[in-house]
Every structure is written in C-alpha cells, then in structure tokens.
Amino acid sequence: MNRKRKFSKPFDICHSIMYNEFPEEYLEEIGVPGKFVKKINRRVHLKNGTDGVMDSAFILDPDNEILFERVAACVEHISIPIGDVKLFKLGDYDIQLVADEHLPTFLVVASHHTRDKSLDTLIRSPSDITRPYFLDLSLENICERLNRLKKIINNNQHLSVKNALNLGIIPLYAPRKHAIHITKEVVELYLKTVDDLDEKMEYCLYSVLSILTDAYFEDEKEY
C-alpha cells in the first residue's frame, strides 16, 4: 500500500517556490528567452465558468533572437504530456494575458516531456492560434547540468545564484524513471555546499528538496 504523500501537486509547488524567490535567475536558468521585467496577474477566467491560476505570469523584454518585442508570458510546469484539457486551458491563459496586458503573448512549457509527446497547437480561427514554446529539459540536458554542478562543488568553487538553483531544477525536471537516483545525487551535493549558501537560497532549496524526496521516494527510510 502506497503511503500518503505530504504535499499535493509537489512539482507545481517546487516550480513556484523557485520562481517566487528568484524569478529572473530561475527563468533564465531553465532557458526562458527574453529579459524578465516583472510579475503580473496569474488568475484566469476559464471558458467553463471557473477560475484558474497560471503557474507563473510575467512580462519579458525582447532578446532579439527569439523575442523581438515586449510580451506577456507564462511558464507552465507539466509532469504529463499535454492533452486536450490542458491545451484548451493554455488557450484560456493566452486570452487572459492579452486582456490583462494588451501585449503579444508567449506561453512556455517546462517539462521533461518533449514536444512530440504532447498536443502543441490550438487553432481557434485562422489568425488566432496558441502554440506553446517548449524548453529543452530533456534527460541529456539534466545530466549536463548535474555533471557541471558536480565539478563546481567538488572543486570547492563558489556557486552563483543560477548554479545553486540547479540543485532544485535538476531533480524537479528529471524524468520520473531516473528521478530517485538523480535526487539522491543532488541531495548529497546540497549537503556538501549548504554551509556556503545564504539563508534565502538555503531555505528555498531545502523546501524544494524536502517536497521532491517526499514525492519520489516510497519508503521514508530511503531518505
């Protein structure tokens, strides 16, 4: 019998913790293009008559590579591929961002799942199309982050804010079948460097890792 988890929606919570504490650095480190400006309203009026909440919503200035003007953006963390229900909800987010900010929109999906596993285009009319931008958070990307972090910590080098956030990003976006092994490695790295973290970062990462270990491990004695 599976034990009762301490947290509902643990992955959304972890995304929100890092975004709320370090919005600019977190978004940049997971690969969101553009320049973070400010947080904006996350509440959404859904077409089914209920209200919803985006995982994160903000204004981005252009980077002149992917974004060429200021946009109203959101990042949605997903732990399963996008189906009809989620795609239509993203469409509602798109409409809400336009209504609130009167700007072009940019919807971003953050997940270990690749675009090819999800429904990725919602066409409401020939000129009204929602097509989310998928970040590269594949297993290869996560392993590269982990190896880079190991070198920094094992060489006793200073961790920047973005480097430190990878202690949360790596286990959060690890594919589920690799998550336990990767999380164990990350916790060991965290324990090696925790004394060098400032109080805000230590609390942020402790919270994220506590939630993820509860989510991934079946037996509490494993951690």
Secondary structure, DSSP 8 states (H G I E B T S, - for coil): -----S-SSHHHHHHHHHHHHSHHHHHHHHT--SEEEEE---EEE-TTS-EEE-S-EEEEE--SSS--S-EEEEEEE-SS---HHHHHHHHHHHHHHHHHH-S-EEEEEE-SS-GGGS---EEEETTEEE--EE----HHHHHHHHHHHHHHHHTT----HHHHHHHHHHHHHS-GGGHHHHHHHHHHHHHHHGGGS-HHHHHHHHHHHHHHHHHH-SSGGG-
